[in-house]
Amino acid sequence: MSLGLSVLDVSPVSSGSSGARALRNTLELARLADELGYERYWLAEHHNLPSIASSTPEVMIGHVANVTERIRVGAGGIMLPNHAPLKVAETFRVLEALHPGRIDLGIGRAPGTDPVTATALRRSQDRLGAEDFPVRFGELLAFSGDGFPEDHPFRSVVAMPRDVGLPPIWLLGSSGYSAIAAGKMGLGYAFASHFSPADPAPAMRAYRENFEPSEDFGRPSAVLAVAVICGETDEHAQRLASSMELAWVRMRSGKPMPLPSPEEALGYPYTAGERRLADAYRAMQVIGDPSTVRARIEEVAERTLADEIMVTTNVYDHGERLRSYERLAAAFEMATR
């Protein structure tokens, strides 16, 4: 089967390294993904996590687009509760103007962080929940065109540059709400299977069943984000995966730290409860040698009707992360397409 493959990058920070190094690593991986034939390169938005340097995807999108030539670059995503809709519209009009036809705007409903940090991100501390998302998203769409009614206070406000449209909008989610909304509005849809234990198939079906064509999307475009580690062998991949398992346990326990080395992770004395957390996280990943990984990705794509698999690979060693994406590209024979 011909399946689109893309990259989701959180700019992981490894123990003993730095956030600055992680961001430079992102640029190196982006150049490689562009050369290998991946379709998109999306940057995530997370806050107050020592293992993730990707806090401002809109900044990194510009840098990634500058060092690449072909690949589409976008946000996976902009967490709308943290941003004024006008600012998002202007930021992505500028990016689209500078890199026409190569920018994607992925929008998320959640803050992407803990409640205290979410409060710190908001200039106004009332209505902090995701329940105001429909209003904020409606404003974003209105700023992208002539969408405000005559009596609206924002009727005279124009997102600049006014002669540039917004790039295609994707709704991100891990439930049916975003899937149905994306379908009805004729948007793209991306399911966050890399951190959600929920079965993505019902939401992906709901998106297709409710899809109505739009100017940007004439047909459904469904992306499934998956955590993948493609090793030389199954055993090699499992060893690389141990780092993220311990990082996940620490994060879920309220003690986030940079990615530990495989040596530290494999020597960690897990409690029974921590072991269950680690096993649950491992079950959400696709881990193995190239043939194993390809088979599992094709199976999940067929089961969920995904048009594209967006791969996120977080391992301790940056060189191993590059090689994982290289092995995956070779397994899917991307160079021959």
ROZATI-832497 format. One line per field, with one value per residue (C-alpha): residue number from 1; residue in one letter; x, y, z. Coordinates in steps of 0.05 Angstrom, whole numbers, plus 5000, padded with zeros to 4 digits. Each point is the difference from the previous one (the first is absolute). Layout:
BEGIN
nr NUM,...
rest A,...
u X,...
v Y,...
w Z,...
END
This chain:
BEGIN
nr 1,2,3,4,5,6,7,8,9,10,11,12,13,14,15,16,17,18,19,20,21,22,23,24,25,26,27,28,29,30,31,32,33,34,35,36,37,38,39,40,41,42,43,44,45,46,47,48,49,50,51,52,53,54,55,56,57,58,59,60,61,62,63,64,65,66,67,68,69,70,71,72,73,74,75,76,77,78,79,80,81,82,83,84,85,86,87,88,89,90,91,92,93,94,95,96,97,98,99,100,101,102,103,104,105,106,107,108,109,110,111,112,113,114,115,116,117,118,119,120,121,122,123,124,125,126,127,128,129,130,131,132,133,134,135,136,137,138,139,140,141,142,143,144,145,146,147,148,149,150,151,152,153,154,155,156,157,158,159,160,161,162,163,164,165,166,167,168,169,170,171,172,173,174,175,176,177,178,179,180,181,182,183,184,185,186,187,188,189,190,191,192,193,194,195,196,197,198,199,200,201,202,203,204,205,206,207,208,209,210,211,212,213,214,215,216,217,218,219,220,221,222,223,224,225,226,227,228,229,230,231,232,233,234,235,236,237,238,239,240,241,242,243,244,245,246,247,248,249,250,251,252,253,254,255,256,257,258,259,260,261,262,263,264,265,266,267,268,269,270,271,272,273,274,275,276,277,278,279,280,281,282,283,284,285,286,287,288,289,290,291,292,293,294,295,296,297,298,299,300,301,302,303,304,305,306,307,308,309,310,311,312,313,314,315,316,317,318,319,320,321,322,323,324,325,326,327,328,329,330,331,332,333,334,335,336,337
rest M,S,L,G,L,S,V,L,D,V,S,P,V,S,S,G,S,S,G,A,R,A,L,R,N,T,L,E,L,A,R,L,A,D,E,L,G,Y,E,R,Y,W,L,A,E,H,H,N,L,P,S,I,A,S,S,T,P,E,V,M,I,G,H,V,A,N,V,T,E,R,I,R,V,G,A,G,G,I,M,L,P,N,H,A,P,L,K,V,A,E,T,F,R,V,L,E,A,L,H,P,G,R,I,D,L,G,I,G,R,A,P,G,T,D,P,V,T,A,T,A,L,R,R,S,Q,D,R,L,G,A,E,D,F,P,V,R,F,G,E,L,L,A,F,S,G,D,G,F,P,E,D,H,P,F,R,S,V,V,A,M,P,R,D,V,G,L,P,P,I,W,L,L,G,S,S,G,Y,S,A,I,A,A,G,K,M,G,L,G,Y,A,F,A,S,H,F,S,P,A,D,P,A,P,A,M,R,A,Y,R,E,N,F,E,P,S,E,D,F,G,R,P,S,A,V,L,A,V,A,V,I,C,G,E,T,D,E,H,A,Q,R,L,A,S,S,M,E,L,A,W,V,R,M,R,S,G,K,P,M,P,L,P,S,P,E,E,A,L,G,Y,P,Y,T,A,G,E,R,R,L,A,D,A,Y,R,A,M,Q,V,I,G,D,P,S,T,V,R,A,R,I,E,E,V,A,E,R,T,L,A,D,E,I,M,V,T,T,N,V,Y,D,H,G,E,R,L,R,S,Y,E,R,L,A,A,A,F,E,M,A,T,R
u 5000,5022,4996,5021,5051,5014,5038,4975,5057,4998,5075,5016,5052,5046,5033,5068,4980,4963,4937,5043,5032,4931,4976,5061,4987,4931,5030,5046,4943,4957,5053,5005,4925,4997,5053,4969,4932,4956,4938,4994,5040,4957,5025,4963,4983,5015,5017,5036,5029,5075,4999,4970,5029,4944,4962,4991,4985,4985,5073,5028,4955,5034,5069,4983,4969,5063,5046,4956,4976,4941,4968,4938,5012,4948,4975,4979,4973,4985,4963,4946,4982,5070,4996,4958,4966,5021,5073,4996,4968,5054,5057,4979,4984,5072,5026,4957,5024,5073,4991,4939,4967,5044,4967,4948,4962,4981,4955,4991,4946,5041,5054,5053,5024,4982,4946,5050,5040,4936,4981,5068,4992,4935,4997,4929,4991,4926,4970,5063,4966,4995,4925,5013,5035,4940,4999,5076,5000,4942,5040,5060,4958,4967,5068,5020,4945,4940,4967,4979,4929,4989,4987,5059,5053,5055,4967,5051,5061,5039,5054,5062,5027,4929,5018,5024,4952,5008,5033,4957,4972,5002,4964,5039,4966,4995,4924,4939,4985,5057,4990,4927,5015,5057,4957,4941,5045,5039,5067,5056,5000,5058,4991,5052,5010,5072,4977,4927,4981,4932,4984,5007,4956,4931,5024,5033,4935,4958,5044,4989,4925,4990,5047,4976,5048,5031,5047,5062,4977,4960,5002,5013,5072,5011,5068,5016,5058,5038,5061,5049,5070,5031,5063,5049,4967,4941,5047,5037,4933,4977,5064,4991,4927,5020,5019,4932,4965,5036,4989,4926,4996,5035,4954,4937,5025,5009,5076,5018,5073,5041,5004,5044,5051,4981,5051,4966,4930,5017,5032,4942,4966,4927,4946,4941,4957,5055,5010,4927,5006,5061,4966,4938,5043,5039,4933,4986,5064,5023,5068,5042,5045,4982,4956,4963,4988,4976,4951,4971,4994,4964,4953,4981,4993,4953,4959,4992,4995,5057,5024,5066,5041,5036,5059,5030,5065,5029,5064,5060,5052,4986,5041,4955,4939,5026,5014,4931,4969,5049,4982,4926,5008,5038,4949,4945,5045,4988,5060,4968,4933
v 5000,5072,5034,5071,5007,5064,5023,5029,5031,5023,5016,4950,5019,4944,4995,5035,5041,5066,5032,5040,4936,4968,5057,4995,4925,5016,5039,4942,4950,5045,5004,4924,4990,5048,4959,4933,5018,5009,5041,5046,5024,5024,5033,4989,5050,4979,5040,4990,4932,4991,4944,5043,5064,5012,5056,5048,4961,5063,5022,4932,4994,5060,4972,4930,5028,5040,4939,4955,5003,4954,4974,5033,5031,5013,5002,4937,5041,5069,4992,5052,5011,5030,5050,5058,4979,5064,4987,4929,5025,5053,4953,4948,5050,5024,4929,4985,5064,4980,4926,4998,4932,4966,5018,4962,5027,4946,5024,4966,5009,4988,5045,4945,5009,4997,5047,5047,5010,5008,5057,5032,4997,5039,5075,4993,4946,4991,4947,4957,4936,4971,5015,5068,4966,5007,5076,5007,4955,5039,5064,4969,4979,5069,5035,4956,5030,5047,4961,5050,5027,5075,5012,4960,5041,4967,5015,5054,4959,4968,4947,5023,4991,5004,4975,4932,4945,4953,4933,4937,4988,4933,4984,4958,4954,4933,4995,5003,5074,5027,4946,5018,5075,4993,4959,5048,5060,4967,5002,4951,4955,4972,4949,4999,4926,5010,5017,4979,4928,5010,4960,5051,4961,5027,5073,4990,4969,5056,5051,4967,4989,5074,5029,5056,5025,5069,5044,4972,4928,4971,4931,4974,5006,4959,4996,4951,5020,4939,4991,4958,4973,4963,4964,4954,4942,4992,4996,5063,5037,4976,5026,5068,5001,4991,5074,5027,4949,5026,5072,4985,4969,5060,5049,4962,4999,5075,4998,5016,4997,5000,4935,4950,4956,4927,4979,5042,4978,4926,5004,5039,4963,5005,4990,4956,5062,5033,4937,5000,5072,4982,4939,5041,5051,4947,4972,5067,4998,4965,4970,4951,4988,5030,4942,4997,5074,5003,4943,5032,5069,4972,4961,5060,5044,4950,4991,5074,5022,5049,5037,5015,4976,5055,4969,5027,4967,5019,4965,5021,5003,5049,4958,4940,5044,5019,4928,4978,5047,4976,4927,5017,5036,4940,4951,5037,5009,5075,5015,4961,5037
w 5000,4987,5068,5016,5055,5038,5062,5066,5040,5073,5001,5055,5052,5023,5068,4998,4939,4994,4971,4952,4974,4993,4956,4955,4996,4974,4941,4984,5002,4957,4946,5001,4996,4941,4964,5016,4972,5062,4984,5060,5059,5058,5064,5066,5055,5071,5062,5066,4982,5007,4948,4945,4970,4950,5035,4940,4937,4961,5009,4981,4939,4969,5014,4975,4937,4988,5003,4958,4928,4986,5064,5028,5069,5052,5071,5034,5029,5024,5066,4989,5074,5008,4943,4975,4935,4965,5017,4973,4936,4989,5018,4950,4946,5007,4996,4940,4966,5011,4981,4954,4993,5052,5067,5041,5060,5050,5056,5068,5052,5063,5030,4993,5071,5074,5029,5035,4936,4960,5047,4991,4924,5001,5006,5025,5053,4993,4955,5002,4978,4931,4998,4968,4942,4951,5011,4991,4939,4970,5009,4965,4941,4998,4999,4941,4958,5003,5055,5054,4998,4991,5075,5025,5038,4958,4933,4983,5020,4943,5009,4964,4948,4973,4930,5025,5021,5058,4984,5003,5070,5035,5064,5049,5050,5034,5002,4956,5014,4958,4948,4987,5002,4951,4953,5000,4988,4945,5037,5007,5062,5040,5056,5056,5007,5023,5071,5002,5017,4967,4937,4943,4952,5023,4997,4933,4973,5029,4964,4933,5011,5017,4948,4955,4946,5007,4960,5034,5006,4943,5033,5071,5024,5063,5034,5056,5045,5025,5046,4960,5014,4940,5022,4966,5036,5046,5059,4979,4994,5068,5031,4968,5023,5073,5006,4982,5044,5062,4978,4993,5069,5031,4964,5020,5071,5001,4997,4928,4981,4936,4961,5038,4965,4985,5053,5053,4978,4997,5070,5031,5058,4978,5052,4979,4986,4960,4960,4981,4976,4959,4969,4983,4965,4962,4975,4967,4960,4936,5016,4961,4940,4933,4976,5067,5001,4929,5011,5063,4969,4939,5044,5043,4938,4967,5064,5011,4927,5011,4939,5033,5060,5038,5036,5064,5024,5067,5020,5042,4945,4943,4951,5015,4988,4932,4983,5022,4949,4947,5013,4997,4933,4972,5026,4963,4939,5000,4956,4942,5001
END
